[in-house]
Amino acid sequence: MRVPFLKPRPVRLSDHLDELAAHEASGVFSNFGPVNTAFETRLLHRAFGDEGACMTACNATIALLLALREATYFNRRRGAKFALVPSFTFAATAHAVSWCGLTPILYDVEPGTWLPSREAERRLLERHGDDVAALLPCATFGNCLDLEGYAELSARTGVPVVIDAAASLGSLDAQGRAFGRSAPMAVVYSMHATKTFATSEGAVIYCADKDRIARLRQMANFGFDDRRSSQMPGLNAKLAELPALLALKKLDEIDRIVERRTGLYALYRNLLPDFVFQELTGLRTAHQFVPALLPEGAPVCRADFVQRMKSLGVGLGTYFSPHLAEQPYFREISLVDQLAVTERLASRIVALPLYDEMEEAELRYVCEAAAGCLH
């Protein structure tokens, strides 16, 4: 049997020919057009209870860059040059920091939840003080962060916070609300084809502060005001109408998709008792894949395990390994804090296959193969 690591399943446009024809006939293809507006309106209602505002962007990396630029430009911490970024995350977060002219300080994560270390954040904020321009905690693998805690920290220290929630569109917090709802800071979600909320390419930025979203929308359109005159930093971050149509249709099925993936994830945990899984903090996680640590003291190294699984037809990932501080570019441009937990996680982590149409027989094959490849 062959089981791929991921099998992206955006909505099939061929199933929506009437809407596609209407889009083509409209003559509007970008610039926050009517399809995009319909998606934003429906998402705000269904996920965020019409609280605050949300907007789309062309992809999540640009959305992070945009959100960070807005947070630091309007906060105006003069001379601040650092941004705190967990090392156990995807490269996009630190790239956004670099493109905004800031230096990443790479810090550790918690051993159980794999979320950013609050103790490390506190210590680094005390050490670097006014030199910290922003904090970019990541909702690791869609796990829910303590947003109230970050809001309190930002209010107390004056350091703006931007949340990288790339894999979290569909996750529910401990109160059963969409992760991010009520957040006073920008929360960035990805709609890349490989995410659970799969389109082709795209992103959403949500914030309970409507004025912040209004500024971000203006910045996403070259900083233009109504007279097409740039009033603030800007770039072109707009989502085109065609991927917005994919997002609008994906919204109709996302709850069913996430619930099915949740069931498959639970079966993985039951069938692989020797593996170490992430401690989940919310009511529901929008699982993109199934990250797990090889058992401590396993007689096979991670590289050999991956190769053995490949020989049996099972595709695996190794997110996030190498972690950021192990990647040459980020080693060169960053300051690196203590990373003991990150190093342990990155040396043992594998990402097991998960996709919308995965059959239980495929999952059981993966688990049988994994158990066998440990020895």
Secondary structure in CASP SS format (residue, H / E / C, confidence):
PFRMAT SS
TARGET T0000
AUTHOR 0000-0000-0000
METHOD secondary structure of the structure
MODEL  1
M C 1.00
R C 1.00
V E 1.00
P C 1.00
F C 1.00
L C 1.00
K C 1.00
P C 1.00
R C 1.00
P C 1.00
V C 1.00
R C 1.00
L H 1.00
S H 1.00
D H 1.00
H C 1.00
L H 1.00
D H 1.00
E H 1.00
L H 1.00
A H 1.00
A H 1.00
H H 1.00
E H 1.00
A H 1.00
S H 1.00
G C 1.00
V C 1.00
F C 1.00
S C 1.00
N C 1.00
F C 1.00
G C 1.00
P H 1.00
V H 1.00
N H 1.00
T H 1.00
A H 1.00
F H 1.00
E H 1.00
T H 1.00
R H 1.00
L H 1.00
L H 1.00
H H 1.00
R H 1.00
A H 1.00
F H 1.00
G C 1.00
D C 1.00
E C 1.00
G C 1.00
A E 1.00
C E 1.00
M E 1.00
T E 1.00
A E 1.00
C C 1.00
N C 1.00
A H 1.00
T H 1.00
I H 1.00
A H 1.00
L H 1.00
L H 1.00
L H 1.00
A H 1.00
L H 1.00
R H 1.00
E H 1.00
A H 1.00
T H 1.00
Y H 1.00
F H 1.00
N H 1.00
R C 1.00
R C 1.00
R C 1.00
G C 1.00
A C 1.00
K C 1.00
F E 1.00
A E 1.00
L E 1.00
V E 1.00
P E 1.00
S C 1.00
F C 1.00
T C 1.00
F C 1.00
A H 1.00
A H 1.00
T H 1.00
A H 1.00
H H 1.00
A H 1.00
V H 1.00
S H 1.00
W H 1.00
C C 1.00
G C 1.00
L C 1.00
T E 1.00
P E 1.00
I E 1.00
L E 1.00
Y E 1.00
D C 1.00
V E 1.00
E C 1.00
P C 1.00
G C 1.00
T C 1.00
W C 1.00
L C 1.00
P E 1.00
S C 1.00
R H 1.00
E H 1.00
A H 1.00
E H 1.00
R H 1.00
R H 1.00
L H 1.00
L H 1.00
E H 1.00
R H 1.00
H H 1.00
G H 1.00
D H 1.00
D H 1.00
V E 1.00
A E 1.00
A E 1.00
L E 1.00
L C 1.00
P C 1.00
C E 1.00
A C 1.00
T H 1.00
F H 1.00
G H 1.00
N C 1.00
C C 1.00
L C 1.00
D C 1.00
L H 1.00
E H 1.00
G H 1.00
Y H 1.00
A H 1.00
E H 1.00
L H 1.00
S H 1.00
A H 1.00
R H 1.00
T H 1.00
G C 1.00
V C 1.00
P C 1.00
V E 1.00
V C 1.00
I E 1.00
D E 1.00
A C 1.00
A C 1.00
A C 1.00
S C 1.00
L C 1.00
G C 1.00
S C 1.00
L E 1.00
D C 1.00
A C 1.00
Q C 1.00
G C 1.00
R C 1.00
A E 1.00
F C 1.00
G C 1.00
R C 1.00
S C 1.00
A C 1.00
P C 1.00
M C 1.00
A C 1.00
V E 1.00
V E 1.00
Y E 1.00
S E 1.00
M C 1.00
H C 1.00
A C 1.00
T C 1.00
K C 1.00
T C 1.00
F C 1.00
A C 1.00
T C 1.00
S C 1.00
E C 1.00
G C 1.00
A E 1.00
V E 1.00
I E 1.00
Y E 1.00
C E 1.00
A C 1.00
D C 1.00
K H 1.00
D H 1.00
R H 1.00
I H 1.00
A H 1.00
R H 1.00
L H 1.00
R H 1.00
Q H 1.00
M H 1.00
A C 1.00
N E 1.00
F C 1.00
G C 1.00
F E 1.00
D C 1.00
D C 1.00
R C 1.00
R C 1.00
S C 1.00
S E 1.00
Q C 1.00
M C 1.00
P C 1.00
G C 1.00
L C 1.00
N E 1.00
A C 1.00
K C 1.00
L C 1.00
A C 1.00
E H 1.00
L H 1.00
P H 1.00
A H 1.00
L H 1.00
L H 1.00
A H 1.00
L H 1.00
K H 1.00
K H 1.00
L H 1.00
D C 1.00
E C 1.00
I H 1.00
D H 1.00
R H 1.00
I H 1.00
V H 1.00
E H 1.00
R H 1.00
R H 1.00
T H 1.00
G H 1.00
L H 1.00
Y H 1.00
A H 1.00
L H 1.00
Y H 1.00
R H 1.00
N H 1.00
L H 1.00
L C 1.00
P C 1.00
D C 1.00
F C 1.00
V E 1.00
F E 1.00
Q C 1.00
E C 1.00
L C 1.00
T C 1.00
G C 1.00
L C 1.00
R E 1.00
T C 1.00
A C 1.00
H C 1.00
Q C 1.00
F C 1.00
V E 1.00
P E 1.00
A E 1.00
L E 1.00
L C 1.00
P C 1.00
E C 1.00
G C 1.00
A C 1.00
P C 1.00
V C 1.00
C C 1.00
R H 1.00
A H 1.00
D H 1.00
F H 1.00
V H 1.00
Q H 1.00
R H 1.00
M H 1.00
K H 1.00
S H 1.00
L C 1.00
G C 1.00
V E 1.00
G C 1.00
L C 1.00
G E 1.00
T C 1.00
Y C 1.00
F C 1.00
S C 1.00
P C 1.00
H C 1.00
L H 1.00
A H 1.00
E H 1.00
Q C 1.00
P H 1.00
Y H 1.00
F H 1.00
R H 1.00
E H 1.00
I H 1.00
S C 1.00
L E 1.00
V E 1.00
D C 1.00
Q C 1.00
L C 1.00
A H 1.00
V H 1.00
T H 1.00
E H 1.00
R H 1.00
L H 1.00
A H 1.00
S H 1.00
R H 1.00
I E 1.00
V E 1.00
A E 1.00
L E 1.00
P C 1.00
L C 1.00
Y C 1.00
D C 1.00
E C 1.00
M C 1.00
E C 1.00
E H 1.00
A H 1.00
E H 1.00
L H 1.00
R H 1.00
Y H 1.00
V H 1.00
C H 1.00
E H 1.00
A H 1.00
A H 1.00
A H 1.00
G H 1.00
C H 1.00
L C 1.00
H C 1.00
END
